[in-house]
Amino acid sequence: MSAPPIRATYALVDHHGRAVTEATYRGSWQLVQFGFTHCRVVCPRALAKLDSALEQAPALLGGSAPVVALYVTVDPERDTPEVMRAFLADAHPRFTGLTGSAAQVQDAAAAFRVFARPRRDGSDQIRHTAITYLLDPDGRPAHHWPDTADAATIAADLARLTTPHPVT
């Protein structure tokens, strides 16, 4: 599966309040998931699946180019750095939460071609693209997975994509 045509750029704030861009994580593979902390079904399922994929491939986390898991909010008004930190610390400590102003989050979503809109039914839920992206250590799009991909598939793809291939 080839990577979608995305710019893969962002200027946000991590869940510790530090300004970050895609260049902050250069030298690491970036596993990028968009979502929000108040999501009831899709986002928790996606994060659990990605946790499982990373657990199935633990060597990926400590290699010469480690995998950095990033959770980018589509709900910056509620998902402050403090909210993101508390949400991720207990259930998904491998992830770094990214947020920012509404304009910064909209720019990041547009760069990744992520659709995000509040539901029209009056709930506090947000409809959004459910794709996981992988950026290579140079910050270039390398792969993506639809929400239907399972943890084993993602783990196998991560192992294949992030393992250096000998030059012959």
C-alpha positions as a printed Julia matrix, in Angstrom:
168×3 Matrix{Float64}:
   0.0    0.0    0.0
   1.57   3.26  -1.03
   1.4    6.34   1.15
  -1.37   8.84   0.38
  -0.39  12.18  -1.15
   0.15  14.17   2.03
   2.5   16.98   3.06
   3.06  15.48   6.53
   3.85  18.81   8.17
   2.69  20.27  11.46
   3.51  22.95  14.02
   1.8   21.96  17.28
   2.36  21.66  21.03
   3.08  18.34  22.72
   1.32  17.21  25.88
   4.16  18.7   27.96
   3.57  22.15  26.46
   6.61  22.14  24.15
   6.34  23.46  20.59
   6.98  20.66  18.07
   7.05  20.2   14.32
   7.6   17.18  12.13
  11.31  18.1   12.23
  11.35  17.6   16.03
  11.13  13.86  15.47
  13.54  13.59  12.53
  15.67  10.5   12.89
  12.69   8.53  14.21
   9.83   6.84  12.44
   6.64   8.76  13.25
   3.44   6.74  13.73
   0.72   9.4   13.48
  -2.92   8.94  14.49
  -5.53  11.71  14.52
  -8.37  11.57  17.05
  -9.7   13.16  20.22
  -9.87  12.31  23.92
 -13.68  12.42  24.18
 -14.17   9.85  21.42
 -16.22   6.89  22.65
 -15.43   4.1   20.19
 -13.17   4.62  17.16
 -10.24   6.45  18.79
  -9.93   4.2   21.86
 -10.07   1.15  19.58
  -7.43   2.63  17.24
  -5.08   3.51  20.1
  -5.47   0.04  21.66
  -4.74  -1.54  18.28
  -1.62   0.59  17.79
  -0.45  -0.2   21.34
  -0.85  -3.88  20.51
   1.04  -3.51  17.22
   3.91  -1.78  19.01
   3.93  -4.47  21.72
   4.15  -7.17  19.04
   7.25  -5.51  17.63
   9.14  -4.25  20.74
  12.5   -4.12  18.96
  11.16  -1.23  16.91
  11.17   1.06  19.91
  14.88   0.94  20.6
  16.61   0.6   17.24
  18.8    3.08  15.44
  15.6    4.75  14.2
  12.95   4.25  16.89
   9.22   4.55  16.34
   7.61   7.6   17.97
   3.84   7.26  18.43
   1.95  10.55  18.07
  -1.73  11.22  18.78
  -2.88  14.45  17.12
  -6.15  15.91  18.34
  -8.95  17.04  16.04
 -10.58  18.75  19.06
  -8.12  21.43  20.22
 -10.68  23.37  22.25
 -11.12  20.48  24.71
  -7.82  18.66  24.19
  -5.35  20.96  25.91
  -1.83  19.69  26.65
  -2.95  18.84  30.21
  -6.0   16.89  29.01
  -3.92  15.02  26.42
  -1.22  14.19  28.99
  -3.72  12.84  31.53
  -5.61  10.85  28.88
  -2.5    9.22  27.43
  -0.5    8.72  30.64
  -2.78   6.04  32.06
  -3.96   4.12  29.03
  -1.48   4.85  26.23
   1.88   5.95  27.68
   3.79   5.19  24.47
   1.96   8.05  22.76
   2.8   11.73  22.79
  -0.28  13.9   22.44
  -0.16  16.84  20.06
  -2.53  19.8   20.15
  -2.46  23.53  19.48
  -4.68  26.37  18.41
  -7.66  25.64  16.18
  -5.71  27.06  13.22
  -2.63  24.93  13.98
  -4.7   21.76  14.26
  -6.62  22.59  11.07
  -3.32  23.13   9.24
  -1.97  19.78  10.48
  -5.18  17.99   9.51
  -5.09  19.57   6.06
  -1.43  18.57   5.6
  -2.36  14.94   6.33
  -5.63  15.21   4.35
  -7.64  14.48   7.5
 -11.33  15.36   7.48
 -12.74  16.46  10.87
 -16.2   17.88  11.54
 -18.52  17.95  14.56
 -21.45  15.56  14.25
 -24.73  17.23  13.35
 -26.72  15.26  15.92
 -25.87  17.66  18.75
 -23.48  15.21  20.44
 -19.97  16.16  21.5
 -18.49  13.72  19.0
 -16.38  14.59  15.96
 -16.41  12.69  12.69
 -12.87  12.36  11.33
 -10.59  10.4    9.07
  -9.44   7.18  10.74
  -6.13   6.48   9.02
  -2.79   5.81  10.71
   0.23   7.3    8.98
   3.89   6.31   9.12
   6.57   8.89   8.36
  10.13   7.76   7.71
  13.12   9.15   9.69
  13.36  12.02   7.19
   9.73  12.95   7.84
   8.46  11.68   4.47
   5.23   9.68   4.16
   6.16   6.0    4.08
   2.91   4.08   4.61
  -0.62   4.3    5.92
  -3.21   1.93   7.31
  -6.99   2.21   7.17
  -8.97   1.74  10.38
  -9.77  -1.8    9.23
  -6.12  -2.94   9.47
  -5.53  -5.18  12.48
  -2.67  -5.0   14.98
  -0.83  -8.01  13.5
  -0.84  -6.46  10.03
   0.4   -3.13  11.34
   3.13  -4.84  13.41
   4.3   -6.9   10.42
   4.33  -3.82   8.18
   6.22  -1.8   10.81
   8.82  -4.56  11.12
   9.21  -4.77   7.34
   9.3   -1.02   6.74
  11.54   0.02   9.63
  14.13  -2.74   9.35
  17.18  -1.65   7.37
  17.69  -3.72   4.24
  21.27  -4.67   3.42
  22.68  -3.18   0.24
  23.84  -5.86  -2.14
